[in-house]
Amino acid sequence: MKYLGLFLFLSACLCWPLSGVSQSGQPADDTLDLRTVVVTAQFAPTDSRETVNSVRILDQKTIEKKAAVNLLELLQTEANLRISQDAIFGGGLEINGLRSESVKILVDGVPVIGRLDGNIDLGQLPIQSVRQVEIIEGAQSLIYGSAASAGVVNLVTKSSQLHQLEGEVTGLTESNGFRSLNARAGTNMGKTSLSINGGTLRFEPDGDTTRNQLWNPKEQKTARVLFTFSPNKNLNLRATGSHFSEEVTNLGEIRRPQFMPYAFDEYYRTTRNDLNLNGDGWLPGNLYWRATAGYNHFNRKRNNYRYDFESDTSELVTGAGVQDTSIFTGLLFRGTLASSRKDRDWDFLSGIEIYRETGSGGRILDTAKSENDFATAADLAVFGSLKYRFFKTFTVQGGARLTHNTRFGTALTPAVWMAWRPNRNWEMKASYANGFRSPSLKELYINFIDISHFIVGNRDLLPEKSHNFRLEINRKQQLENDWTVTLGANGFYNTVEDRIILAEFDELKFNYQNLAKWKTAGSGLTLSAKKWRRLSVRSTFILTGYFNTLSESRDVDELSWSPDWANDVSFEFFESKAALTVWHKWTGATPVFLVRDGETVEGEREGWHLLNASVQGQFLKKSLQLTAGVKNILDVTDIRTGGSSDSAHAGGNGRQAVNWGRSFFVQAKIFIHSKK
């Protein structure tokens, strides 16, 4: 553990007095910062400074400064979140060293469906309509059920506007071939409001020819309609409909170039159609209710064409397994009732959730059903939690979820959180949560057999069960010259039982099996400093230990460690009409386990840096916003993979593409509104 000395040294700083400390007890930020409200995994909308669990918030201001157009770009430089990119499957997310299958992605509390190779493609989640992104690390199965054992990421969309009429247009162009254009128009009619969004994104990467590309061209189109009805301050109803479509082009190599050349071209077409209904409000006795209903439809097609260069024509290729269509639907209802009372020491939360998912396609085979190419699973859950405050400084919250799955029976998942705030400068949080993940429909019923593959599902799979422990300590102090400094330390430990992996059950034949156990552990340090609201600096260093599978049979350490270092600097000037932002992340070398000559060996995926910078200005009374900058300043494009080729775009030379190189960007946003 070559980084242990640094961790111990910085941890000691938490207990060492800071020089020049003001003893006023009230940090400057507490009086200047606007109240930020959190909704994810809370009893009721809660001030971010009063939550029992730790919630990371990426607000709209952060999104605009980074010129992020989708969730993938926004999370790329976040600490303890590791992004994997693939030219075909898109971007996946890992939290606390746990795979993306255990991370639940939500939009206004409704789970996003359509996992590819276990990942939700973060590049398919535009954020132009997002007010803030809320991230909770650690198991959140109590409220959100299966596949939330590593954490949740909730995209909270904009649901209101200040003026009677508003219009907004945002355009972005990058030197690497990205172009995006988005527009919004809305009206506020008092008790009701209506908002319409639409956008398009095109990516045409540079290269020698369109058939010599490391990254595939793509085109996306989005649309969203929001209707709200709020007759009074105690009732809020929202209906949202959204559409997303994407086409990714994967042009094949030229075959027989000297005589009647041809190529096999693949087109991946994805559509997402979502309808969400949300309601919340207050009842007598400071009771807060919330109801969420959602319908999600995901359709992905892969079409393979034979392109003839001489005739300039394409013909659909026939044959088993050449074409593929996968369709998934999700139907959700979740209702909660909670109390939020300042005059009492305890509050409660109770809730119910019903979720049903279906899958269909040529590679889905449920032998127990008479209908071909179709499978379904459903959960019915009740959950409850109780929060008690001791002496106004110590809060304990505990609860459990009872889930009945139509295929796996009943599971009980308890959780407990503790928060201690002895004064305004100190905070300690600790938690334990039991998580679970039911096998996905693909893991149960996939039937992928062709000339190159033999992968079948396993109807006898058991759910993954996990235990998550987390501890966090923060100390905030106000120094001289109006500086506010916060130093924090955190640690986590996860164990996973019956981990599902793809295993070989016969020569060159694979299925999913509960063969593996898994452990991860980690510790991190965060130093942040603010001077008024003009200058903010944040640096986070994290060490994550991954379970070494070789330790079960050899005398080696149980965990193999990997560092992670993220930094953000933002400086506002000209009375906050302009800002300079620099954000950076170093993803350290990561252990990988490879099979060579029938034997498992440990390798290492090379570490790499991602450094970005932007300058933003507000003009014409903030009706015009211009942002310009550079992404991937160090021009990192690929890394060594330790001999692994586990990515669709990993080269045979043991290297894997991680970014499209240095790019310059300009973003313009025009905002107009009525006087009222």
C-alpha positions in Angstrom: 0.0 0.0 0.0 2.3 2.7 -1.3 -0.3 5.4 -0.7 -1.0 4.5 2.9 1.5 7.1 4.4 -0.2 9.9 2.6 -3.6 8.8 3.7 -2.6 8.6 7.4 -0.9 12.0 7.3 -3.9 13.8 5.9 -6.3 11.9 8.2 -4.3 13.3 11.2 -5.0 16.8 9.9 -8.7 16.3 10.9 -7.7 16.3 14.5 -5.0 19.0 14.3 -6.1 22.6 15.0 -6.2 24.9 11.9 -4.3 28.1 12.3 -6.0 31.4 12.1 -9.4 29.9 13.0 -12.3 32.2 13.8 -14.2 31.1 16.9 -17.5 32.7 15.8 -18.9 29.2 15.1 -20.7 30.2 12.0 -18.9 29.5 8.7 -19.3 32.2 6.1 -20.7 29.8 3.6 -23.7 28.9 5.8 -24.9 32.5 5.6 -24.2 33.1 2.0 -25.1 29.8 0.2 -28.6 29.4 -1.0 -30.5 26.5 0.4 -30.0 23.4 -1.7 -32.9 20.8 -1.4 -32.3 17.1 -1.8 -35.1 14.6 -2.7 -33.3 11.3 -3.3 -33.7 8.8 -0.5 -35.2 11.4 1.9 -38.4 11.4 4.0 -39.3 14.8 2.5 -37.4 17.5 0.6 -34.5 18.2 2.9 -31.8 20.8 3.2 -28.6 19.2 2.0 -26.9 20.2 5.2 -29.4 18.2 7.3 -29.4 14.8 5.5 -28.6 11.7 7.4 -26.9 10.0 4.4 -24.2 11.7 2.4 -25.5 13.2 -0.9 -23.3 14.6 -3.6 -25.0 17.4 -5.6 -24.0 18.5 -9.1 -26.2 21.6 -9.8 -27.1 23.4 -13.0 -24.3 25.9 -12.6 -21.8 23.1 -12.5 -23.4 21.5 -15.6 -23.1 24.8 -17.6 -19.5 25.5 -16.6 -18.4 22.1 -17.8 -20.5 22.4 -21.0 -21.7 18.8 -20.4 -24.4 17.5 -22.7 -25.0 14.1 -21.2 -24.4 12.3 -17.9 -21.3 10.6 -19.2 -19.4 13.9 -19.6 -20.7 15.3 -16.3 -19.4 12.3 -14.2 -16.1 11.7 -16.0 -14.1 13.7 -13.4 -16.1 12.9 -10.3 -14.2 11.2 -7.5 -14.9 7.5 -6.7 -17.0 7.2 -9.9 -15.2 5.3 -12.6 -16.5 5.6 -16.2 -15.9 2.9 -18.7 -16.5 3.7 -22.4 -17.2 1.4 -25.3 -17.7 2.2 -28.9 -20.8 -0.1 -29.1 -22.2 -0.4 -25.5 -21.5 3.3 -24.5 -20.5 4.5 -21.1 -20.9 2.5 -17.8 -20.5 3.6 -14.2 -18.7 2.0 -11.2 -19.1 3.2 -7.6 -17.1 2.0 -4.6 -15.4 -0.6 -6.8 -18.8 -2.3 -7.6 -19.9 -2.9 -11.1 -22.5 -0.9 -13.0 -25.0 -3.7 -12.6 -25.3 -2.6 -9.0 -25.7 1.1 -9.7 -29.3 2.3 -10.2 -29.7 5.3 -12.5 -33.0 7.2 -11.9 -34.8 10.1 -13.6 -37.1 11.8 -11.1 -37.0 8.5 -9.1 -37.9 6.3 -12.0 -35.3 3.6 -12.9 -33.7 3.8 -16.4 -33.9 0.5 -18.2 -32.1 -1.0 -21.2 -28.7 -2.3 -19.9 -26.2 -3.3 -22.5 -23.5 -5.7 -21.2 -24.7 -4.7 -17.7 -24.4 -1.0 -18.3 -26.8 1.8 -18.7 -25.3 3.9 -21.5 -24.7 7.3 -19.7 -24.2 8.9 -23.1 -27.9 8.3 -23.8 -29.0 10.4 -20.9 -29.0 14.1 -21.9 -29.0 16.6 -19.1 -30.3 19.8 -20.8 -33.6 19.5 -18.8 -31.8 18.5 -15.5 -31.9 20.8 -12.5 -29.4 18.8 -10.5 -27.8 15.4 -10.3 -27.9 13.7 -6.8 -25.5 10.9 -6.1 -25.5 8.6 -3.1 -22.7 6.1 -2.6 -23.5 2.9 -0.8 -26.5 0.5 -0.8 -29.9 2.2 -1.2 -32.0 -0.9 -1.5 -34.4 0.1 1.3 -36.2 2.6 -1.0 -35.0 1.7 -4.5 -34.8 -2.1 -4.3 -32.8 -4.3 -6.6 -29.7 -3.1 -8.4 -29.1 -0.3 -5.9 -26.5 -2.1 -3.8 -23.6 0.2 -4.9 -25.5 3.4 -4.9 -27.9 5.6 -6.9 -27.6 8.5 -9.3 -30.9 10.5 -9.6 -31.4 13.1 -12.4 -33.8 15.6 -10.9 -35.4 17.5 -13.8 -36.6 21.1 -14.0 -40.3 21.3 -13.0 -41.0 25.0 -12.7 -40.2 28.4 -14.2 -40.2 32.0 -12.8 -41.7 33.9 -15.7 -44.9 33.7 -17.5 -43.1 33.1 -20.8 -39.6 31.7 -21.3 -37.5 30.6 -24.2 -34.0 29.2 -24.3 -31.6 28.0 -27.1 -28.3 26.3 -26.4 -25.7 25.4 -29.1 -22.4 23.6 -28.6 -19.7 22.9 -31.2 -16.4 21.0 -30.6 -13.3 20.5 -32.7 -13.6 16.7 -32.3 -16.8 16.6 -34.3 -19.5 17.1 -31.7 -22.4 19.4 -32.5 -25.5 19.8 -30.3 -28.5 22.1 -30.4 -31.2 22.3 -27.8 -34.3 24.5 -27.4 -36.9 25.0 -24.7 -40.1 27.0 -24.6 -42.4 27.3 -21.6 -45.4 29.2 -20.2 -46.4 29.7 -16.6 -50.2 30.2 -16.2 -50.3 30.4 -12.4 -51.6 27.1 -11.2 -50.5 25.3 -14.4 -47.4 25.4 -16.5 -46.3 23.8 -19.8 -42.7 23.3 -21.0 -41.5 21.8 -24.3 -37.8 20.8 -25.0 -36.2 19.4 -28.1 -32.6 18.8 -29.2 -30.2 17.1 -31.5 -26.6 15.8 -31.2 -24.3 14.7 -33.9 -20.8 13.2 -33.6 -18.7 12.8 -36.7 -15.2 12.0 -35.5 -12.1 13.0 -37.5 -10.1 10.3 -39.3 -8.5 9.3 -42.5 -11.8 7.9 -43.8 -15.2 7.1 -42.3 -14.1 3.4 -42.2 -11.0 4.2 -40.2 -12.5 5.4 -37.0 -11.7 4.6 -33.4 -15.0 6.1 -32.2 -18.2 5.5 -34.1 -20.3 8.3 -35.6 -23.6 8.8 -33.9 -26.7 11.0 -34.1 -29.2 11.6 -31.3 -32.6 13.3 -31.1 -34.5 14.2 -27.9 -37.9 15.6 -27.1 -39.6 16.3 -23.7 -43.0 17.7 -22.7 -43.7 18.7 -19.1 -47.1 19.7 -17.7 -47.5 20.8 -14.0 -50.6 21.6 -11.9 -50.2 23.2 -8.5 -53.5 24.6 -7.2 -51.9 25.5 -3.8 -48.6 25.2 -2.0 -49.6 21.8 -0.5 -50.2 20.0 -3.8 -47.9 19.5 -6.9 -48.7 17.2 -9.8 -46.4 16.7 -12.8 -46.8 14.7 -16.1 -43.7 14.2 -18.2 -43.3 12.5 -21.6 -39.9 12.1 -23.3 -38.5 10.5 -26.4 -34.9 9.7 -27.2 -33.5 8.1 -30.4 -29.9 7.3 -31.4 -28.2 5.7 -34.4 -24.6 4.5 -34.1 -22.8 3.6 -37.3 -20.1 1.0 -37.3 -18.7 0.8 -40.8 -16.7 -2.4 -41.5 -13.3 -2.8 -43.2 -13.1 -2.9 -47.0 -12.9 -6.5 -48.2 -11.4 -7.6 -51.5 -10.4 -4.0 -52.3 -8.9 -4.8 -55.8 -11.9 -6.7 -57.2 -15.6 -5.9 -56.5 -14.9 -4.5 -53.0 -17.5 -4.8 -50.3 -17.9 -4.3 -46.5 -20.2 -5.4 -43.7 -21.7 -2.4 -42.0 -23.6 -2.4 -38.7 -26.2 0.1 -37.6 -27.3 0.3 -33.9 -30.6 2.1 -33.4 -31.9 2.8 -30.0 -35.2 4.4 -28.9 -36.4 5.3 -25.4 -39.9 6.4 -24.7 -40.8 7.3 -21.1 -44.0 8.6 -19.4 -43.7 9.7 -15.8 -46.5 10.9 -13.4 -45.4 12.5 -10.1 -47.3 13.9 -7.3 -46.4 15.2 -3.9 -47.8 17.4 -1.2 -48.3 18.1 2.5 -51.1 16.8 4.7 -52.2 18.1 8.2 -49.8 17.1 10.9 -46.7 17.8 8.7 -47.2 14.6 6.8 -45.6 14.5 3.4 -46.8 12.2 0.6 -45.2 11.3 -2.7 -46.4 9.1 -5.5 -44.4 8.2 -8.6 -45.7 6.2 -11.6 -43.6 5.5 -14.6 -43.7 3.6 -17.9 -40.4 3.1 -19.8 -39.9 1.5 -23.2 -36.5 0.6 -24.6 -35.9 -0.7 -28.1 -32.5 -1.5 -29.6 -31.9 -2.9 -33.1 -28.8 -4.1 -34.7 -28.9 -4.3 -38.5 -26.1 -5.8 -40.6 -25.8 -4.7 -44.2 -23.5 -5.8 -47.0 -22.4 -2.6 -48.8 -21.2 -2.9 -52.5 -18.8 -0.1 -53.4 -19.1 -0.4 -57.2 -22.9 -0.2 -57.2 -23.1 2.0 -54.1 -25.9 -0.2 -52.7 -26.6 -1.9 -49.4 -28.3 -5.2 -48.9 -29.6 -6.6 -45.5 -27.7 -9.7 -44.5 -29.7 -12.8 -43.8 -28.9 -15.7 -41.5 -29.4 -16.7 -37.9 -28.1 -14.2 -35.3 -27.0 -11.6 -37.9 -29.9 -9.2 -37.1 -31.0 -8.5 -33.5 -33.8 -6.7 -31.8 -34.1 -6.3 -28.0 -37.2 -4.7 -26.4 -37.6 -4.0 -22.7 -40.4 -2.3 -20.8 -40.6 -1.2 -17.2 -43.7 -0.3 -15.2 -43.3 1.3 -11.8 -45.5 2.6 -9.0 -43.9 3.9 -5.7 -45.8 5.6 -3.0 -44.5 7.0 0.3 -46.0 8.7 3.4 -43.6 10.4 5.8 -43.6 12.9 8.7 -41.3 15.9 8.9 -41.8 17.6 12.2 -39.5 20.0 13.9 -41.4 19.9 17.2 -40.8 16.2 17.8 -37.8 14.0 18.1 -38.9 11.3 15.7 -40.2 10.9 12.2 -41.3 7.9 10.1 -41.4 6.8 6.5 -43.6 4.1 5.0 -43.9 3.1 1.4 -44.9 0.5 -1.2 -43.4 -0.2 -4.6 -44.6 -2.3 -7.5 -42.2 -2.9 -10.4 -42.6 -5.1 -13.5 -40.1 -5.5 -16.3 -40.5 -7.4 -19.5 -38.0 -8.4 -22.2 -38.4 -9.7 -25.6 -36.2 -10.4 -28.7 -34.6 -13.2 -30.6 -32.0 -13.8 -27.8 -34.5 -14.0 -24.9 -35.7 -17.6 -24.3 -37.8 -18.5 -21.2 -38.3 -22.2 -21.5 -41.0 -22.1 -18.8 -43.3 -19.9 -21.0 -45.3 -20.9 -24.0 -44.7 -17.5 -25.7 -41.4 -17.5 -27.5 -38.8 -14.7 -27.2 -40.4 -13.2 -24.1 -39.7 -13.1 -20.4 -41.0 -11.1 -17.4 -40.2 -10.5 -13.7 -42.0 -8.4 -11.0 -41.3 -7.1 -7.5 -43.8 -6.2 -4.8 -42.2 -4.4 -1.9 -43.2 -2.6 1.3 -40.6 -0.6 3.3 -40.4 1.5 6.4 -38.0 3.7 8.3 -37.8 5.5 11.6 -35.7 8.5 12.4 -34.9 9.6 16.0 -33.0 12.7 17.1 -31.1 12.6 20.4 -30.2 16.0 22.0 -30.7 17.7 18.6 -27.1 16.7 17.6 -27.3 12.9 17.1 -29.7 11.3 14.6 -30.3 7.6 14.1 -32.4 6.3 11.2 -33.1 2.7 10.6 -35.5 0.6 8.5 -36.0 -2.4 6.3 -37.5 -3.4 3.0 -39.5 -6.6 2.4 -39.5 -7.6 -1.3 -41.4 -10.4 -2.9 -40.0 -11.3 -6.4 -42.1 -13.5 -8.6 -39.1 -15.7 -9.3 -36.9 -15.6 -6.3 -39.3 -15.4 -3.3 -39.0 -12.9 -0.4 -36.0 -10.9 0.7 -35.5 -8.6 3.7 -33.0 -5.8 3.4 -32.3 -3.7 6.6 -30.3 -0.5 6.8 -29.2 2.0 9.5 -27.7 5.4 9.3 -26.3 7.7 12.0 -25.3 11.4 11.9 -23.6 13.4 14.7 -23.3 17.1 14.5 -21.9 18.4 17.8 -21.5 21.9 16.4 -21.5 23.7 13.1 -17.9 22.8 12.3 -18.0 19.0 12.9 -20.0 16.2 11.3 -19.8 12.5 11.4 -21.9 10.0 9.5 -21.9 6.2 9.6 -24.1 3.6 7.9 -24.7 0.0 7.3 -27.0 -1.3 4.5 -27.9 -4.7 3.2 -28.2 -4.7 -0.6 -29.4 -7.2 -3.2 -29.5 -7.6 -6.9 -31.9 -9.9 -8.7 -30.5 -11.5 -11.8 -31.4 -9.6 -14.9 -33.7 -11.0 -17.6 -30.7 -11.4 -19.9 -28.7 -13.3 -17.3 -31.6 -15.6 -16.8 -32.8 -16.1 -20.4 -30.2 -15.0 -22.9 -29.8 -17.4 -25.8 -26.9 -16.0 -27.9 -25.7 -18.8 -30.2 -24.0 -18.2 -33.5 -20.8 -19.1 -35.3 -18.7 -16.9 -32.8 -20.7 -17.1 -29.6 -22.3 -19.7 -27.3 -23.8 -17.8 -24.3 -27.0 -19.0 -22.6 -28.8 -17.9 -19.5 -29.2 -19.7 -16.3 -32.7 -20.0 -14.7 -31.2 -21.4 -11.5 -29.3 -18.2 -10.6 -29.7 -16.7 -7.1 -29.8 -13.0 -6.3 -26.6 -11.3 -5.3 -26.5 -10.2 -1.6 -24.2 -7.5 -0.3 -23.3 -5.7 2.9 -22.2 -2.1 2.8 -20.4 -0.2 5.6 -19.5 3.5 5.3 -18.0 6.1 7.6 -17.5 9.8 6.9 -16.0 12.6 9.1 -16.0 16.3 8.0 -14.5 19.3 9.7 -15.3 22.9 8.6 -13.5 26.0 9.8 -13.6 29.7 9.0 -10.1 31.1 8.6 -8.8 34.6 8.3 -9.5 36.7 5.1 -13.0 35.1 4.7 -11.7 31.6 3.8 -13.8 28.6 4.7 -12.0 25.3 4.7 -13.5 21.8 4.9 -11.4 18.7 5.5 -13.1 15.3 5.2 -12.2 11.6 5.5 -14.3 8.6 4.5 -14.0 4.9 4.3 -16.2 2.1 2.9 -16.2 -1.7 2.9 -18.4 -3.9 0.7 -18.9 -7.7 0.5 -20.9 -9.4 -2.2 -22.2 -13.0 -1.9 -23.3 -15.2 -4.9 -21.8 -12.7 -7.3 -23.0 -13.4 -10.9 -20.3 -13.9 -13.5 -20.0 -15.3 -17.0 -18.3 -18.7 -16.7 -17.3 -21.5 -19.0 -19.4 -24.6 -18.3 -18.1 -26.6 -21.3 -15.4 -26.0 -23.9 -16.1 -22.6 -25.5 -19.6 -22.6 -24.0 -20.6 -20.0 -21.4 -23.5 -19.2 -19.0 -24.0 -17.0 -16.0 -23.3 -18.6 -12.6 -23.1 -17.6 -8.9 -19.5 -18.6 -8.7 -17.8 -15.6 -7.2 -17.5 -13.6 -4.0 -16.3 -10.1 -4.1 -15.0 -7.5 -1.7 -14.0 -3.9 -2.1 -12.7 -1.4 0.5 -11.5 2.1 0.3 -10.7 5.3 2.0 -10.6 8.9 0.8 -9.7 12.4 1.8 -11.3 15.6 0.6 -10.0 19.2 1.0 -12.2 22.0 -0.1 -11.8 25.8 0.4 -14.0 28.7 -0.5 -13.6 32.4 -0.3 -17.0 34.0 -0.2 -18.7 32.7 -3.3 -16.0 33.8 -5.8 -13.3 31.2 -5.4 -13.8 27.5 -4.7 -11.2 24.7 -4.7 -11.8 21.0 -4.1 -9.5 18.1 -4.1 -10.4 14.4 -3.4 -8.0 11.5 -3.2 -9.4 8.0 -2.9 -7.8 4.5 -2.6 -10.0 1.6 -3.7 -9.1 -2.0 -3.0 -10.5 -4.7 -5.4 -10.7 -8.3 -4.3 -7.8 -10.3 -5.7 -9.3 -13.6 -6.9 -5.9 -15.2 -6.7 -5.9 -14.8 -2.9 -8.3 -17.8 -2.7 -5.5 -20.1 -3.9 -2.3 -18.3 -3.4 -0.4 -16.4 -0.7 -1.1 -12.9 -2.0 -2.9 -9.9 -0.6 -6.7 -10.1 -0.5 -7.1 -6.6 -2.0 -5.3 -5.0 -4.9 -5.3 -1.2 -4.7 -6.0 1.6 -7.2 -5.8 5.4 -6.6 -8.3 8.0 -7.8 -7.6 11.8 -7.6 -10.1 14.5 -8.6 -9.7 18.3 -8.5 -11.9 21.3 -9.3 -11.1 25.0 -9.2 -13.6 27.7 -10.0 -13.0 31.5 -9.8 -15.8 34.0 -10.5 -15.0 37.6 -11.3 -16.7 40.8 -12.7 -19.4 40.5 -10.0 -19.9 36.9 -10.9 -20.6 37.7 -14.5 -17.6 35.6 -15.6 -16.0 32.5 -14.3 -12.9 30.4 -14.9 -13.2 26.6 -14.2 -10.6 23.9 -14.3 -11.5 20.3 -13.6 -9.2 17.3 -13.5 -9.1 13.6 -12.7 -6.4 11.1 -12.4 -7.6 7.5 -12.6 -4.7 5.4 -11.3 -3.6 2.0 -12.5 -6.4 -0.5 -12.0 -5.9 -4.3 -11.4 -7.4 -6.7 -13.9 -7.5 -10.5 -13.9 -6.8 -12.3 -17.1 -6.9 -15.9 -18.3 -3.7 -16.9 -20.1 -3.0 -20.5 -21.1 -5.8 -21.6 -18.9 -4.5 -19.9 -15.8 -5.7 -16.8 -14.1 -3.1 -14.0 -13.7 -3.2 -10.5 -12.4 -2.5 -7.6 -14.9 -2.9 -3.9 -14.7 -4.8 -1.3 -16.7 -2.7 1.8 -17.1 -3.7 5.0 -15.3 -4.5 8.2 -17.1 -5.3 11.9 -16.6 -8.3 13.9 -17.9 -7.8 17.7 -17.6 -10.4 20.3 -18.8 -10.7 24.1 -18.6 -13.4 26.6 -19.5 -14.2 30.3 -19.3 -17.8 31.5 -19.1 -19.3 35.0 -19.4 -22.8 36.5 -18.9 -23.9 39.3 -21.2 -26.9 41.4 -21.9 -28.3 41.2 -18.4 -27.6 37.4 -18.4 -29.7 36.8 -21.4 -26.6 35.6 -23.3 -24.1 33.1 -21.8 -21.0 32.1 -23.6 -18.7 29.3 -22.6 -15.4 28.3 -24.3 -12.7 25.9 -23.3 -10.6 22.9 -23.9 -11.4 19.3 -23.0 -8.7 16.6 -22.5 -5.9 19.2 -22.6 -3.3 16.4 -22.2 -4.5 14.7 -25.3 -4.9 11.2 -23.8 -6.5 8.8 -26.3 -5.7 5.3 -25.3 -4.0 3.3 -22.4 -2.4 -0.1 -21.9 -4.8 -2.7 -20.8 -2.5 -5.3 -19.3 -3.1 -7.6 -22.3 -6.8 -7.5 -21.9 -9.2 -7.0 -24.7 -12.4 -6.7 -22.8 -13.8 -3.8 -24.7 -15.4 -3.7 -28.1 -12.9 -1.1 -29.1 -9.8 -2.5 -27.4 -7.1 -3.1 -29.9 -5.3 -6.4 -30.4 -2.1 -4.6 -29.4 -3.2 -4.6 -25.7 -4.4 -0.9 -25.8 -7.8 0.5 -25.2 -9.3 3.8 -26.3 -10.5 6.0 -23.4 -11.0 9.4 -25.0 -11.2 11.1 -28.4 -8.2 13.4 -27.7 -7.9 17.1 -27.2 -10.9 19.2 -28.3 -11.8 22.9 -28.2 -15.4 23.9 -27.6 -17.7 26.9 -27.7 -21.2 26.9 -26.2 -23.7 29.7 -26.5 -27.0 30.0 -24.5 -29.7 32.5 -25.2 -32.4 33.0 -22.6 -35.4 35.3 -23.1 -38.5 35.8 -20.9 -41.4 38.0 -20.3 -41.3 40.8 -17.6 -43.5 38.8 -15.3 
